[in-house]
């Protein structure tokens, strides 16, 4: 079968669109694991919670308040939903995860897995598993743009652009600023950092909240593209964990670069050999773990 360059370029763009969500979600996981050593299995459910918060804020909040014309539009949701879901993350950390820090990491994984099942179960009871469309897409982002080799939806271009900005801004803050150095030092030597008057427990709590907020932000950006469904988090989280493992557990740049590249690899595979598109990322994960167990950007344990 002859494959045109046009088809490959088109799938690269569609793959990049998926890849930015892999990058955003794996970035949140990498921030939480790299700085707090928590394997946050609830990340997919919190991504779903972000999408539902945007959906309900747009369609249900007005009638609930007795003001049918009132709703939280897309631009407001981009700011308010990550703050709201991030606050939920802070509550989880303060009331539950904080009690498990002195135990094995497995306990944190099991707790967050349980939280994931609870959130998914609650939303499944009240909403359609097949998905509900989020119709709050701003008019300025409607329509398509001519890229030369394909017509591409403007909203998807916006999703790629804003996701890349958030990803690299997060990397810059953690890796290149004084705040980021405090975060890294606070996880490696908390007693020393406390001696300088820095509130390490608060810093840890806010870091977890920010990682969760990234998942919620991804949910809001994804809502106009994919149907908002109670299972949307569970459908993507396994792939995202594979991305994190390939990039290197805890590696910020690894999460971003690997998420973007694997999204494009997945997209091209749909043209070259469609049956392998759902498994190619896991095949790559196996190869990487055999060659470099710490991941492409990870550090080997001494």
N, C-alpha and C positions, 0 to 999 in steps of 0.2 A: 504494500500500500504506500503510495506516494503522499508525503505530508508537506504541505506548503509552508513557507516561512511565515506567511500571514497568519496561518492557524497557530503556529508555535508562539508568535508574538502575542496573539490574542489570549492564548492560555497562560502566557507568562503574566500578563496584566491581571487576569482573573485569579491566578495563583497568588500574585502579590497582594491582591485584595483579601484573600484568606490569610495570607502570611502576616499581615499587620495585626490581625486578631490573635494569631498564634504568638506573635511577638509581645503584644500588650499583656496577654494573660500569662505567658511564661515569664515576662519581666516581673509581674506582681509576685509570682511564685519564687522567682530568684531573689527578689528583695527580701521576702519573708524568710526564705531558707538561708540565704547568704548572711543576713544580719542577725537572725533570731534562731536559726537552726530548727525551724518548725516546718514540717512537711504539711502544707495546708491543703488537705483534700477537699475542703469546703469551697475552694476557689471557683469551681465551675458553678456551684449553686449560687454563689454571690454574684457571679457574672449574670446568671439568670435573674437574680433579684434586682440587679440594676436595670435590666431590660423591662421587667415588669413594673418597677417603680416609675419609669418613664411612660410606659403605656397607661398605667392607672392614673398617673398625674395628669395625663392629657384627656383621657376619656371618662374617668369616674370621679375625680376630685370635685369638679363643679357641681354635679348632681348631689353628691354627698353633702356638700356645704349649702345646698339649696340655691345655688347660682349656676344654672345650666350653661351659661355662656363662659364661665370661668374655666380655664385649663392652664396647665404648665406646658408652655411650648417647648420645642426642641432645644432652642438655645439656652433657656433656663434650666432644662433637664440636664444638659451637659455639665452644668455647675452644681446644681442642687442635689442630683441623684448620687454622684460620687461622695459628696459630703454626708448625705444621709446614710448610705450603705457603709461608708467608712466609719461612721459613728456606731453602726451595728457591729462592725469588726472590732472597734475599741471595746464595746461592751462584752463581746465574746472573749477578748484577750483578758480583760480585767476580772471577769467573773469565772472563767473556766481555764483557759490556757495557762494563765499565770500560776495556777496551782500545780501544773505538770512539769515546769521547767527543770525541777531537780530529778525527774525520772527519765527513763529511756525515751528516745524520740518516737518510738512505736506508739506510746500512749497518746501523744499529740496527734499522730496520724489517725488513730482509731477514733479519737474525739471529733476531729474535723470531718471524718468520714460519716460519723453519726449525725453531725449537724447537717451535712449535705443531704443525707437521706430524709431527715425531718423536713427541711425546706422544700425539697422536691415533692415529698408526700403531701404537704399542706397545699401547695399550689396545684398539684394534680387533682386534688379533691374539688377545687373550685374553678379550674380553667381547662380549656380544651387542649389535650395533649398534641393534637394536630397543629396547633399554633394559631395565634391571633395577629393580624397585620397591625403595624404601628403606622398610622396615617398622618403623622405630624411632620413629615419631611418639609423643610422650608422651601418656598417657591423658588428662591434663588438657586437651589441645588437640584431643581427638577430638570428633566431633559437630558440630552446626551452631548458629548463633546467629540469632535472629530480629531482623532489622534494620528490620522494619516493611514494607519494600517487597520483601524477598526473604529467603530462608533462606540464610545464608552460612557456609561452613565456618569453624569456630573457628581452625583452623590457618592459614588464609589471612589471617584478621584479625591473628593473631599475627605472620605474616610481614610484613604491611604495617607494623605498629607497630614491630617491632624494627628493620626496615630504615630507617624514618624516623628513629628514634633514632640509629642509627649514622651515617646520612648527615649529619644536622644537627650531631651531636657532632664529626664530622670537620671540617665547615665552620667550626665555632666555634673549634676548636683551631688551624686554619691561618690563619684570618682575624682572630681576636680575642685571641690569647694571645702571650706573649713567645716561646714555642717556635716558633709559626707565623711570627713576624717574623724569627727566626733562619733558618728554612728559606728564606723568600723572599729574604732578604738574601744567604744563602749561594749561591743560584743566580745572583743578579744581580751580586754583587761578592764572589766567594769570597776574594780576597786580603785585602780589608778585614776580612772576618769572621774569617779565620785570625789576623789581627793581634790580635784580642780573645781569642785562646786557644781558639777553638771548632774542634773537629775536623770540618772540612767534608766530607772523604771519608766518614767514618763516618756523618755526617748524611745524605748522599746515599744511601748503602747502605741505611740504615734506612728512608728514605722510600720507596725502591723496594720494600723488603720489606713495608712497610705497604700500599702500593698493591696488591701481589699478595695480601696477606692479606685485603683487602676482596673480591677476586674469589673467594677460597676460602670466605669467610664467606657470600657470595651462593650459592655452590654447596651448602653445607650446608643453608641455609634453603630452597633450591629443591628439594633431593633428595626430600622427602616429597610434593611437588606434582607434579613432572615425573619421568618415568623417568630413571634415571641411565644415560647412554649416552656412548660415546666421541665422538659427533658433537654432543653438546648444546652444546659451546662454539662450534663452527663455525656452528651454526644461529643463534646469537644475536649473535655478535660483529659481524657486518656491520651489523645494526640498531643496536647499541651505538655503533659508530663514527659512524653517521649522527646519533645523538643528540648525541654529543660535538661534531660539526661544527656542528649546529644551535645548540647552546648556546654554542659558542665554545671553541675548543681551549684547554685549560688553565684554563677558568673553573670553579671549584668549585661555586658557586651555579648557574651555567648548566647543569652536568651534572645536578644534583639536580632542579631545577625542570623542565628540558626532559624528562628521563627520565620524571617523573611525569605531566606533561601529555601527552606523546606516547603513553604507555601508555593513557591514558584516551581520547585521540583514536582510537587504533587500536581500542579496545573499542567505541566508539560507531559507528565505521565498519562494524563487523561487523553492526550492526543496520540502519543506514541504507543501505549499499551494500556487501554482503559481498565482491564480487569485488575491491574496492579495498583491503581491510583489510591485505593483505600488501605493498602498495606505497605506502600513504598517507604513511608516514614519509619515504620517499625523495622523494616528490612535494613534501612540505613542505621538505625539505632543498634541493631545486633552487630553490624560490622564495626561501628565506632567503638562499642564496648569491648569487642575482641581486640582491637588495635590499641585503643586509648581509653581504658576504663574510667578515667576521670572526666571524659568528655573532651570535645575539641578545644574549649577555652578553659577547662577546669585545671586545678592544680593537684598534682599527685600528693597523696598523704605521705608524710614523712614517718 
